[in-house]
Amino acid sequence: MPDRLLLRSRLVPSEPPRRRGATSSVDEQGVLDVIRQLLGAVPWLHVGLGTLVLMLAALVPWGASQVLAAMDKQIMRVEVTGQLVGESTNALERHAAPWLGRSFFTTDLAEIKRAYEQRPWVDSAAVKRVWPDRVMVEIREHKPLAYWNDRELISRTGDVFLPANREVAGRLPSLKGPEGRVREVIDMARTMANALDARGLGFAGIALEERGAWTLTLANGIEVALGRDQVEQRFERFLAVYNLQIANRADQVEAIDARYTNGVAVRWKPLKNESDNNS
């Protein structure tokens, strides 16, 4: 029977059980290293500057409003400039009364501009603020070209306007015609005025009737009927006949009819009685 051998040995304690969810010190150290690397990768200087910029940007509107509120004053004066003929500086400055006392910064300058441009003589208005309490208005008036239908004025840009004091425009040609044909009348007037001026003749006006007939008036008072058709050709024929046969007796002519094919008809002024000549 085999011998039994009893081996005596020191008892070695087994590894203590590990709690669920617990990590070793090695794992904890690894996590800390990862966190340090992540934190080291963040550009903290840029983050700080960005945060500061956002804070300042949020404060700017509030600060600006506070500064503007402190600087804002009432409009105390409206000054008007410009080369004026039909308007007067005093009248234009009185026109600004509704805006006196209003806020310098919040007053709508476009509203002032529209109000001035509604005045008959005003072609355009430029408005600007002058700190602390003034508004400057630069006025450009219409430049009159002619009278229109004996009651209105036409500007050099072709605008028709009706001021109460149209007589201040002075002596101007008289243009007449249907309301919708202003540009056509202006173009014809300029063409004929230039041709007359080249021949030493003065242009006083032109009229276009509803049915399309044209009548020219010279500066010496002679009226020239040109009709509806071939107006330019009839005008040229009138000029040729006038220079050759009428110019030296123009003071005796009352009217000329150029609606003929080969010439013109002249209506002479009535002869004065001898008793009138002797008086």
Secondary structure, DSSP 4 states (H G I P E B T S, - for coil): -PPP-----PPPPPPPPPPTT---HHHHHHHHHHHHHHHHHS-HHHHHHHHHHHHHHHHHHHHHHHHHHHH--B--EEEEES--SSS-HHHHHHTTGGGTTSBTTTS-HHHHHHHHHTSTTEEEEEEEEETTTEEEEEEEE--EEEEETTTEEEETTS-EE--TTGGGG-S--EEE--GGGHHHHHHHHHHHHHHHHHTT--EEEEEE-TTS-EEEEETTS-EEEEESSSHHHHHHHHHHHIIIIIGGGGGGEEEEE--SSS--EEEEPPPPPHHHHH-
